[in-house]
């Protein structure tokens, strides 16, 4: 099981298709589908006279079935190798070898990571995110201390507040409107 998880995680991180996608692509190959049909035709002819395919051993139809199965296995192997080669080539076309070499030599990237432009419901969330991504390279010790203290202070404030899920908020607002309408009706 962990092997399957590793391969699918690798597919996610490297951008290659998952194992299921590759199997589906291979099994939908037109030549392979024709071979499947021919094998099924042989199997049907064998099953007319024998209870199982194995029982037909030594007959012409059994030998043909065996040859077609070998062709299927061979073609599947070729298609799998071709997909692997294509995935490797795509990876080599995409990968930034200079960046990888810099990382292996512990050279810091020239670009600073920028947080995504997400709208936060709570102000403290935005401040915490901004402080996490703030570069501390050219700051002295007191400035770094102030930034860390501000980060901790905002984390504490964030922990004290609780973000309400939007669907829960909508339900509360609907109930509040209904209560307001009831009060209005009672007053009249």
C-alpha positions as CSV (number, residue, x, y, z in Angstrom):
1,X,0.0,0.0,0.0
2,X,2.7,2.6,0.8
3,X,4.2,2.0,-2.6
4,X,1.0,3.1,-4.3
5,X,0.7,6.2,-2.1
6,X,4.3,7.1,-2.8
7,X,3.8,6.8,-6.6
8,X,0.6,8.9,-6.5
9,X,2.3,11.5,-4.3
10,X,5.2,11.6,-6.7
11,X,2.7,12.1,-9.5
12,X,1.2,15.0,-7.7
13,X,4.5,16.7,-6.9
14,X,6.2,16.1,-10.2
15,X,3.1,16.7,-12.3
16,X,3.1,13.2,-13.9
17,X,-0.1,11.3,-14.4
18,X,-1.1,8.8,-11.7
19,X,-0.8,5.1,-12.1
20,X,-4.5,4.6,-12.7
21,X,-4.4,7.2,-15.5
22,X,-1.4,5.5,-17.1
23,X,-3.1,2.1,-17.0
24,X,-6.3,3.5,-18.5
25,X,-4.3,5.2,-21.3
26,X,-2.5,1.9,-22.0
27,X,-5.6,-0.3,-21.9
28,X,-7.4,2.1,-24.3
29,X,-4.8,1.7,-27.0
30,X,-6.5,0.7,-30.3
31,X,-4.0,-2.1,-31.2
32,X,-4.4,-3.5,-27.7
33,X,-8.2,-3.4,-28.0
34,X,-8.0,-5.3,-31.3
35,X,-5.8,-8.0,-29.6
36,X,-8.3,-8.3,-26.8
37,X,-11.1,-8.9,-29.3
38,X,-9.0,-11.6,-31.1
39,X,-8.2,-13.3,-27.8
40,X,-11.8,-13.2,-26.8
41,X,-12.8,-14.7,-30.1
42,X,-10.3,-17.6,-29.6
43,X,-11.5,-18.1,-26.0
44,X,-15.1,-18.3,-27.2
45,X,-14.2,-20.9,-29.8
46,X,-12.3,-22.9,-27.2
47,X,-15.2,-22.8,-24.7
48,X,-17.6,-24.2,-27.3
49,X,-15.7,-27.6,-27.1
50,X,-13.9,-27.4,-23.8
51,X,-14.9,-26.4,-20.2
52,X,-11.8,-24.3,-19.7
53,X,-9.1,-22.7,-21.9
54,X,-6.5,-24.8,-20.1
55,X,-8.4,-28.0,-21.0
56,X,-7.9,-27.2,-24.7
57,X,-4.1,-27.4,-24.4
58,X,-2.5,-28.9,-27.5
59,X,-5.2,-27.6,-29.9
60,X,-4.7,-25.0,-32.6
61,X,-7.1,-22.6,-30.9
62,X,-5.2,-22.9,-27.6
63,X,-1.9,-22.2,-29.3
64,X,-3.4,-19.1,-31.1
65,X,-4.8,-17.9,-27.8
66,X,-1.4,-18.3,-26.2
67,X,0.3,-16.3,-29.0
68,X,-2.3,-13.5,-28.8
69,X,-1.8,-13.3,-25.0
70,X,2.0,-13.1,-25.6
71,X,1.4,-10.3,-28.1
72,X,-0.9,-8.5,-25.6
73,X,1.8,-8.7,-22.9
74,X,4.5,-7.5,-25.3
75,X,2.5,-4.6,-26.5
76,X,1.5,-3.6,-22.9
77,X,5.2,-3.7,-22.0
78,X,6.1,-1.5,-25.0
79,X,3.3,1.0,-24.2
80,X,4.4,1.2,-20.6
81,X,8.0,1.8,-21.5
82,X,6.9,4.5,-24.0
83,X,4.8,6.2,-21.3
84,X,7.7,6.1,-18.9
85,X,10.1,7.5,-21.5
86,X,7.6,10.3,-22.3
87,X,7.2,11.1,-18.6
88,X,10.9,11.2,-18.1
89,X,11.4,13.5,-21.1
90,X,8.6,15.8,-19.9
91,X,10.2,16.0,-16.5
92,X,13.6,16.9,-18.0
93,X,12.0,19.5,-20.2
94,X,10.3,21.1,-17.1
95,X,12.9,20.8,-14.4
96,X,15.1,23.7,-13.7
97,X,18.5,22.1,-13.3
98,X,20.2,25.4,-12.3
99,X,17.8,25.8,-9.4
100,X,18.3,22.2,-8.3
101,X,22.1,22.5,-8.4
102,X,21.8,25.7,-6.3
103,X,19.7,24.0,-3.8
104,X,22.1,21.0,-3.6
105,X,24.9,23.5,-2.9
106,X,22.9,25.3,-0.2
107,X,22.6,28.5,-2.3
108,X,19.6,30.5,-1.3
109,X,17.1,31.4,-4.2
110,X,17.3,34.9,-5.5
111,X,13.5,35.3,-5.5
112,X,11.7,35.7,-2.2
113,X,8.6,33.6,-1.7
114,X,5.4,35.7,-1.9
115,X,2.3,34.7,-0.1
116,X,-0.8,34.1,-2.2
117,X,-3.4,36.7,-2.4
118,X,-6.0,35.1,-0.2
119,X,-8.7,37.2,1.5
120,X,-8.9,36.4,5.2
121,X,-12.0,36.7,7.3
122,X,-10.0,37.8,10.3
123,X,-7.4,40.5,10.3
124,X,-5.1,38.5,12.5
125,X,-4.9,35.7,9.9
126,X,-3.7,38.1,7.3
127,X,-1.1,39.6,9.7
128,X,0.2,36.2,10.8
129,X,0.5,35.1,7.1
130,X,2.4,38.3,6.2
131,X,4.7,38.0,9.2
132,X,5.5,34.3,8.4
133,X,6.6,35.3,4.9
134,X,8.5,38.5,5.8
135,X,12.2,38.1,5.0
136,X,14.5,38.6,8.0
137,X,17.8,38.7,6.2
138,X,18.8,42.4,6.4
139,X,17.4,43.1,9.8
140,X,19.2,43.6,13.1
141,X,18.4,41.6,16.2
142,X,16.0,44.1,17.8
143,X,13.9,44.3,14.5
144,X,13.7,40.5,14.3
145,X,12.7,40.4,17.9
146,X,9.9,42.9,17.3
147,X,8.6,41.0,14.3
148,X,8.6,37.7,16.3
149,X,6.8,39.4,19.2
150,X,4.2,40.8,16.8
151,X,3.8,37.4,15.3
152,X,3.3,35.8,18.7
153,X,0.9,38.5,19.8
154,X,-1.2,38.1,16.6
155,X,-1.2,34.3,17.0
156,X,-2.5,34.7,20.6
157,X,-5.2,37.1,19.4
158,X,-6.1,34.6,16.6
159,X,-6.4,31.7,19.1
160,X,-8.8,33.8,21.2
161,X,-11.0,34.6,18.3
162,X,-12.8,31.9,16.4
163,X,-13.6,32.1,12.7
164,X,-17.2,31.1,12.0
165,X,-17.8,28.9,8.9
166,X,-19.7,30.8,6.2
167,X,-22.5,28.3,6.1
168,X,-23.0,28.5,9.9
169,X,-23.0,32.3,9.6
170,X,-25.7,32.2,6.9
171,X,-27.9,29.9,9.1
172,X,-27.5,32.3,12.1
173,X,-28.3,35.3,9.9
174,X,-31.4,33.6,8.6
175,X,-32.6,32.7,12.1
176,X,-31.9,36.3,13.2
177,X,-33.9,37.7,10.3
178,X,-36.8,35.3,11.1
179,X,-36.7,36.5,14.7
180,X,-36.6,40.1,13.6
181,X,-39.7,39.5,11.4
182,X,-41.5,37.7,14.3
183,X,-40.8,40.7,16.6
184,X,-42.0,43.1,13.9
185,X,-45.2,41.2,13.4
186,X,-45.8,41.1,17.2
187,X,-45.4,44.8,17.5
188,X,-48.0,45.5,14.8
